[in-house]
Amino acid sequence: MSENMDKAVQVGEAGVLPDLGDFPIDESILATFPPGTQVVSANRYGLSQWTITARLHVKYPDGQTNRYFLKTAKGEVGRRLMEGEFHAISSLHNVDNLFAPKPHAWGKRSGPDPETYFFLLQYIDMSDRFPDPNQLCRRLAQLHRNSVSPTGKFGFHINTCQGRTQQSLGWESSWAILFTKMLKHVAQEDNKTNGHWEALDRLESRIFSHVIPRLLGALESDGRSIRPCLIHGDLWEGNTGTTFDTGNIYTFDAASFYAHNEMEIGDWRCFYNNIHDKVYTRTYLKNYAPSEPKEEWDDRNRMYSIYYNLLYSVNHGSQGTAIRQIAFDDMYYLVDKFAPFAATEGPPRLDQSQRVRFPTEADHTATKFGSAESSAYAAKMRESVGS
């Protein structure tokens, strides 16, 4: 480390630092630190499907040093990603500073073409082992209980991103109204990305007109009510880390907003993540009991998983066709239960010959996130959006 410290320098006349690693640092990034801060090193670090990531080591004017995790992404999508995650992580950190790293800054990089944006946050040494269910679920329930919506409503002050897709948020007094708006937006994006599917369109229309008002409306009728809770919004094992020194679990890559707390674990129903293991859902429900009516908890969980599965379909395009089909099946299940079509009037169901195989390299239960196969898949996804 002493050799690197001797090489620490400030931004040069060209606005870009001399070679202190394999990741260029420009004056816009250095300007987020106190004047006189020097860069010790900056190197590519970690894996992300939608961004380029690095670890930055700086030396402050008083001689103290610190490390930061740096993410960058290009274009308007990059701006939305960096701004959204900065505000999401800030909100999580403000409720529990040991549940999310401390955010430092986000902004636009100087120089690169096309426009490139960055997000800096506290670097923490963490392992990528599966999160301990007891700690994760206890602290997640605490986050949901302790968070307070600044408006008393459901939503968020900006549209955060899940994957590379921007969510449609804003503020609503009714959770059913906000969820309907969010799901409609994702359904529209799915249609743009993957093409019109008449049968799916008919199911979506019935979900919006009949099922959501009945299923989610029940949460806020007959004297029942739910409170807005801050959720992570994209919580799977790949967005958690366990510190080597204390064993504390941190979360990152958040898509936060204020929601019905059960929305958080709708993502855990999705089979392609290891957090799908039922121990996580059971443990969470021990820490935060289902809302009334309790007998409809599983139906709500299915509804929330539809949102995450359609988002997956949008983010992964043709690679997510199998997940789009699962969303179709789940919609049909809920329509059959709460608002069935008259006999012979429903859209055609999928038969086995129409089923698409889910790519093994995208299945985190079959291929470890960060493995060679998973890394190649992530690179393909980044290339598809020009990151």
SULLIN-V361902 format. One record per backbone hydrogen bond with DSSP energy under -0.5 kcal/mol. CO is the residue of the C=O (numbers start at 1). NH is the residue of the N-H. E is the energy in kcal/mol with one decimal. If there is no record, write none. Layout:
CO,NH,E
CO,NH,E
//
This chain:
1,5,-2.4
2,6,-1.8
3,7,-0.9
4,7,-0.6
5,8,-1.1
9,39,-2.0
12,15,-1.7
15,27,-1.6
16,12,-0.5
18,20,-0.6
20,42,-1.6
25,17,-2.6
26,29,-0.8
26,30,-1.9
27,31,-2.1
29,32,-1.6
30,33,-1.9
34,37,-1.9
38,40,-0.5
38,59,-3.2
39,9,-1.3
41,57,-2.9
42,23,-1.8
43,55,-2.8
52,72,-2.4
53,45,-2.0
54,70,-3.0
55,43,-2.0
56,58,-0.5
56,68,-2.9
57,40,-3.1
57,41,-1.5
58,66,-2.1
59,38,-3.0
60,63,-2.2
64,60,-3.3
66,58,-2.9
67,123,-1.6
68,56,-3.1
69,121,-2.1
70,54,-2.5
71,119,-2.1
72,52,-2.6
73,117,-3.0
74,78,-1.8
75,79,-2.1
76,80,-2.2
77,81,-2.4
78,82,-2.7
79,83,-2.6
80,84,-2.3
81,85,-2.4
82,86,-2.1
83,87,-2.1
84,88,-2.4
85,89,-3.1
86,90,-2.1
87,91,-2.0
88,92,-2.2
89,93,-2.9
90,94,-2.1
91,95,-1.2
92,95,-0.5
92,96,-2.6
96,99,-2.0
96,100,-0.8
99,251,-2.4
102,122,-2.9
105,120,-3.3
107,118,-2.8
110,112,-0.7
115,75,-3.4
116,109,-3.1
117,73,-1.9
118,107,-1.9
119,71,-2.3
120,104,-2.9
120,105,-1.4
121,69,-3.1
124,126,-0.6
125,244,-1.2
127,242,-1.7
132,136,-2.6
133,137,-2.4
134,138,-1.9
135,139,-2.4
136,140,-2.3
137,141,-2.2
138,142,-1.7
139,143,-2.3
140,144,-2.4
141,145,-2.3
142,146,-3.1
143,147,-1.7
154,172,-2.5
155,258,-3.4
156,170,-0.7
158,160,-0.9
160,167,-3.0
161,163,-0.6
162,165,-1.6
165,162,-2.7
167,169,-0.8
170,156,-1.5
172,154,-2.9
174,178,-2.0
175,179,-3.0
176,180,-2.0
177,181,-2.1
178,182,-2.6
179,183,-2.9
180,184,-2.5
181,185,-2.0
182,186,-2.1
183,187,-2.5
184,188,-2.3
185,189,-2.2
186,190,-2.5
187,191,-2.1
188,192,-2.1
189,193,-2.4
190,194,-3.1
191,195,-1.5
197,201,-2.6
198,202,-2.1
199,203,-1.8
200,204,-2.8
201,205,-2.1
202,206,-1.6
203,207,-2.5
204,208,-2.5
205,209,-2.2
206,210,-2.5
206,211,-1.6
207,212,-2.8
210,214,-1.5
211,215,-3.7
212,216,-1.8
212,217,-1.5
214,218,-0.9
216,219,-1.2
217,220,-1.4
218,221,-1.0
221,224,-1.9
229,259,-3.1
231,257,-0.8
232,255,-2.5
234,236,-1.0
236,239,-2.1
237,240,-1.5
239,252,-2.0
241,243,-0.5
241,250,-2.9
242,127,-3.0
243,247,-1.0
248,243,-2.7
248,250,-0.5
250,241,-2.2
251,101,-0.6
257,231,-2.4
257,259,-0.6
258,155,-1.8
259,229,-2.8
260,263,-2.3
261,264,-1.3
263,266,-1.3
263,267,-0.5
264,267,-0.8
266,269,-1.2
267,270,-0.9
270,273,-1.1
272,364,-2.0
273,276,-1.7
274,277,-2.0
277,280,-1.9
277,281,-0.7
278,282,-2.8
279,283,-2.0
280,284,-2.4
281,285,-2.4
282,286,-1.1
283,287,-1.0
284,287,-1.0
284,288,-2.0
293,296,-1.7
294,297,-2.0
296,300,-2.3
297,301,-2.6
298,302,-2.1
299,303,-2.3
300,304,-2.8
301,305,-1.9
302,306,-1.4
303,307,-1.1
304,308,-1.5
305,309,-2.7
306,310,-2.5
307,311,-2.1
308,312,-2.1
309,313,-2.1
310,314,-2.2
311,315,-2.9
312,316,-2.2
313,317,-1.1
316,319,-2.0
317,320,-2.2
318,321,-1.2
320,324,-2.1
321,325,-2.0
322,326,-1.3
323,327,-2.2
324,328,-2.0
325,329,-2.4
326,330,-2.6
327,331,-2.4
328,332,-2.4
329,333,-2.2
330,334,-2.1
331,335,-2.7
332,336,-2.8
333,337,-1.6
334,338,-2.7
335,339,-2.3
342,345,-2.4
342,346,-0.6
351,354,-1.8
352,355,-1.2
359,362,-1.4
359,363,-0.6
360,363,-1.3
362,364,-0.8
363,366,-1.5
363,367,-2.8
368,371,-2.4
371,375,-3.1
372,376,-2.2
373,377,-1.9
374,378,-2.4
375,379,-2.4
376,380,-1.9
377,381,-2.0
378,382,-2.5
379,383,-2.4
380,384,-1.5
381,385,-0.8
382,385,-0.9
382,387,-2.4
383,386,-0.8
//
